[in-house]
Amino acid sequence: MKITIEQIEEAAKRLEGVVVKTPLQFSKRLSAQYNSNIYLKREDMQEVRSYKVRGAYNKMASLSAEEKKRGVVCASAGNHAQGVAYSCSLLKIKGVIFMPLSTPNQKIERVKHFGEHYVTIKLVGNTYDEASTASKAFCKEKRMVFVHPFDDPLTIAGQGTVGKELFEERPFDVLVAPIGGGGFIGGVTSYLKEKNPEITIFGVEPQGAPAMYESLKQNKVVTLPAIETFIDGCAVQTVGKLGFKICKKSVKKVILVPEGKDCTTMIELYQNEGIIAEPAGALAIAALDEIKNEIQGKTIVCVLSGGNNDILRYPEIMERSLVYQGRKHYFLLEFAQKPGQLRNFLDNALGPRDDIVRFEYMKKTNKEKGAALVGIELQDKKDLEPLLQRMEKAEIKFQRLSDKELLYNYLI
């Protein structure tokens, strides 16, 4: 099935007065950094702080009177849920929304806010896919209407209105857009490629949830056995069939972004532009390093897809960023249980710019040696090797924890 220009233009008419025509903002910093003209499509400035309302409302406004009376069901990691909740309130439709247990509280509270008394929330499963399975069973049992977040022509057409806005705003050479289930990039690509086949499309996924990347690699829709859910807005185990077909035909490449790199980008956006992006929202910008040689001298649009970030997540975001940059490391140090051991470490191993950010040690009088857990933050990743050399020279026995170990994952 093909998503047509006509479907997207019809969706745009339905969305008039419901969604904001979001700004296409020039980024002076990123343009200088990548020697190109980079614009940010600010979908984080929608009422629900993401593009998801476009697809949800288009689908729900298209329902018959009888379908609206039966009510709707959806599953979402947060942003689609807010779009459905907002649409339920506007259209006065009852809705039941399934969300994973791992959904940030900020997104749950926003769903309650937008849905008012029209919406009921059910927290089920650890991933979007588990919540989706439960929602479909519930929908069938209650004979309600399912509003799919990405694998529905009406949803995709609604999200494709972003492409219509971009095309009408200014000419550009390259689009960089996030991929979750593939609905958004499918809709936007359908419009842009029909209007200008010369536009290059790059998709971006989290490294820990590469569902579209693996599907394209295997030339079929695959289900990942497990995923990392940190970038919750794009963490799906199975992409949509429609999005897969469109990406296979029109997307030049899918780029995988490490979660730590994405966190670094989120922090840079906040510190430089004052933009609060959620993890999925920053993905397109985080991918620019991977295509820097392909975009020089060109005009680029990066879709900043969402701004629903829970402030309680910032300590983890900072942690992941520092680890990715090679500036934060954890060690198990073995100390002889006698005076002067910690002093030896501080005087002879720790560098003048190294900072101890975690230290856990409990003396055990019945043992000659004891282990200490030490977290060290460096000013530069190049300071790691000198630190290791100084510990060796000071005859300090140590084990550097890697991200493959259970204890490390507990710390992060």
N, C-alpha and C positions, 0 to 999 in steps of 0.2 A: 504493500500500500504506500502511496505517495502523499506527502503533505503538500498541498498546493498553495500558491500565492493567494488564491481566492479564499481558501479556508482561513488563512492568517489575516487577511484584510477584513473578513467577517468578524473574526475574533476581536480585532482592533475596534470595530464599531461597538461591540458589546461592552468592551472595557472602558469606553469613553466615560469620564466622570468617576470611574472606580479606581483606576490605577494612575499613578503619576508618570508623566513623560520625564524620566530621570535624566539628570545632566550627563553630558559627555565631557568629562573634565580633563583638560590638558595637564600632564605631569611634567613640570620643568625638571625635577630631580631625575626621574627615570629616563626621560628623553636624553639628558646629558650623559647619564650613565651608560646607555646603550646606543648612543649616537644615532638616534632615530626620533620620530615624533610619536610619543606614546600618550594615548588617551584612556581614561578609565570610565567605563560605563557604570554609573553609580546606582546599581539596583538595590544597594543597601539603604537607599533613601526612599524606598517605597513605604507606605504606611505600616506594612508588616515586616519591613527591613529585608525583603528578598523578592526575587522575581516570581516566586511560587504562586502568588495570588493570581497572576495572569492566567495560568493554566487551570487552577481550581475554579475560579469564577467563570471562565469561558465554558467549562464543562457543566457546571451547576446551572448556569443561566440558560443552557440549551436543553435542560430536562423538560419533559412534559409536566403538566399540572399534576397528573396522577403520580409521576415519579417523585416530584417534589414533596407530595403529601406523604409518601412512604419514608422519606428521609434518606440521608446519605451516611456512608461509612468510608473511612480512609485509614491508611497506615502511614506513619511519617516519623522521621527522626527529629522533626521540629518545624522546619520552614513550611513544608506543604501543609502540615497541621494548622499552622497559623493562617495560611491562605484559605483553607477550607473553613476554619472557624470564622474568619472575617466574612467570607461569602455566605455562610449560614446566617449570620446576623443581618447582613444586607438583604438577603433574599427571604429571610424568615423561614428557614428550613432546619428541621431538627437533624443533628449530626452526632455520630459516635466516632471518636478518634482514638486509634490504637497507637501507642508510642512505646519504644523500647525502655526498659528500666534504666538504661544508661543515659537517657535524654537529660541534658542540663536543666536544672530547675528554672533558669531564666526562660527557656523556651516553653516549658509547661505552664508557667505563670502567664506568659503572653497568650498562649492558646486560650486559657480561661478568660483573660481580659477581652480578647477579640470575639470569642464565641458567646459571651454572656450566658444567658440561661438556655440558649439553643443547643449547647454542646455538652456531651459527656466524654470524659477522658478515661481510657483504660490503659494502664501500664503493663505491658506483657513482653516477655522475652528479653534477650540481651542485645539483639541486633534489629535493624529495620526488617530484615527478611523474616525473622521469627514473629515480629509484631504483625507483618503483612499476612503471614499464613493464618494467624489467629483472627485477623480482621475479616478475611475472606470467608472463613467458616461462619463467623458471626453474621456477616452480611447475607449469606445464603440462608441461614436459619431464620433470620428476621425479615427476609424478602425486601431488603433495603437496596439502595443504589450505591455501587462502589465507585469512588472517585480516585482513580489511579494517579499516583504522583508523576509518572513519566511514560507509561506504555499505553497511551490512549490518544487517538487522533485529535480530539478536542483539547486535551491538556497540552499536547505538543503544539498545536496551532496557537493556543493562548500564549505560551512561552515564546513562540516564534515572533510575536509582536515586538520583542526586543530587536530582532533583526530588521524589521520594518523601520523602527525609529532610527537605528544606526544608519541604514541606507539613505534615509531622507535627510539626515543631519549633515554628513560630510563624506567625501570619498576617502577610502582607506585601502590598504594593501593586505593586511593580515588581521585575523581575529583570533584571540586566544581566550578560550572559554572552559570552565570546569565541567567535568562529567561525573554525575552520580549514576543515575539509571539511564541517562542518554536522552531524556526528553527535551531538555533545554537546548543542548547543542543540536539535536535533531531538528527542532523547530527553527532556530536561528539560521542554521545552515541551509535548510530548505528554501528560506526566503532569499538569503544573500546569494547563494549559488545560482538561483534562477535569474536573479537580477544582474549579477556580475560573476560569471564563471571564473574570472581571473583572481578573485579573492582567495587567499590561502587560509585554511582553517586548521588551527592546532587545538586539540583537546588536552585536558589536564586531569589526571587522577592522583589520589594519594598513593604513595608507594605501598602502603599497607592494605590497600583495597583496590587492586588493579583489574577490576572485573571487565571493563571494556578493552583494556590492553590485551588481556589474555584471550578474550573472545575473538578479537581481530587476528591475533597470532594464530589461533587454532581454526579460524574461518567458520566459527559457529558460536552461538551463545553458550557460555560455560558458567557453571556455578562454582564459585570459590569455596573450598572446604572451611576456611576461616578467614577473618579479616581483622584489621586493626581499626577500632571504631573512634579514635581520637578526632579525626576530621569527619564528624558525624554527618554533616550535610551531604557528603559524597561517599559514604561508606555503605555500599550495597554488595551483596554476594552475587547477584544475578542482574544483568542489565536488561532493558526492555528490547523486545524483538524489533520494534519499529526504529528505535534509536540506533540499534546495531546495524540495520540495513542502510540507514542514512550515513552513519559514520564510515562504514565500509566503502561507500561510494564517494564520499565528499571530503572526509577529514584526512589531511595529509599525514598526520602523525599524532599519536597519543603519548604525552610526556608524563612520566611518573615523578612526583615530587616527594622527597623524604619529609616525614612529619616535622622533624626538627628544622628543616629549611623553611617550611611553611610558617612555623612559629617565629622564626627570625624575620620573615617578611611582615607578619602581623605587627611585630614590635616596631619595625622600621616605618610602617604606614602610620602608626600611632605617634611615634616620636617626630616624624618629619611633616606629615600632612594633618595630623590630628584625626585620622580616620580610624574608627573602631570597626575592624573587620572580624568576622568569625573565621574559624579555620578554613572552611570551604570557600568563604568569600575571598580569601587571599591567594588561593591556588593559582589562578591565571598569572598573577604578578610574580609569584614565586617561581614560575616556569621560565621566565625570561632568560635566565642564565643559560638554559639548555639550548636556546635558539638565537643567542646573541649574534652569531655570525651570519644568520639568515635574515635578520631584520634591520641591519644597518642601512641607514638612509631611507627607510620606508616609514609609512604611517601605520601604526599599530593600535588596535583597540583591545584592551584587556577588560573582561567583564568582572567587575567586583560584585560578586553575586549575592552577598549577604552580610548583615551586621548584627546578627543575634548572638552575641558572645556574653557568656556569664562571667561577671567580674571575679567570681570565685575560682575560675580556671586560670587566672593569670600567673599564679605561682608555678603551675605545671608548664604553662607556655614558656615562661622564663627559663625553667629548668631544661626543657627539651631544646630550646634554642642554644643555650650555653653548651650542652652536650654535643649538639650537632656542629657547633663552631670549634669543637676540640678544646674548649676552655674550662670544662668542668669534668673532674675525674674522681673516682672513688677507689680507695685502697683498704686492704686489711693489713695492718702493721703488727708485727710480732715484737712485743716488748718483754725484756727480762724484768721480772717484778722486783726491781731494786731502784733506789733513788738515782735520778739523773738521766733516765732513759728518754723522757719527753724533752728535756733540755737538749739532749744530743740531737734529736730530730729537729727541733726549732732552730738551733744554732748552726747545724752542719748540713741539713737537708733542705729545709724550706728556703726558697729564694726570696729576695727582697720585695718582689712584686706578687708573690704567691699568697693566697688568702685561705685560711682554714674556715670552711663554711659548715662543716659537720664534724663532730668528734664524739664518739661513744666508746667508753671504756669502763670496765668494772674490775677492780682488783680482786683476785682470788688467792687468798693466803695459803691455800694448800697446793699451789702450783708454782713452778719456777718461772713460767712464761705466761703471758696473757695477750690476747688480740684486741686491737683497737680498730674501729671503723672510722676512717678519716675521709672527708670530702674536701677537695681542694679546688678552688677557682683560680684560673690563671688569667693574666692580662692578655696573653697571646698564646695560641696553640703551639707556637715555636718554643715556649717555655717548658713544655712537657719533657723533652729529651734531657735537658740539663737537670731537671728535677730527679728523673730516674737515675742519672749518673751520680748525683750527689747522695742519693739514698744508698746506692751500691757502695760508694766510697766510705760512707759512714757506717757500713756494715749493718744496715737496717734490713731485716728480712720483711719482705712485703709481697702482696699479691694484688695486682691491678684487676679490678672487677670489669668484666666485659658485659655487653648488652645481651649475651647469650645465657647469662647466669640468672637463676631465680632471685637471688638476693638483689641483684642490680635492678631487675624489673620491679621489685618491691620498693626500692628507693625512689625510682623515677615514677 
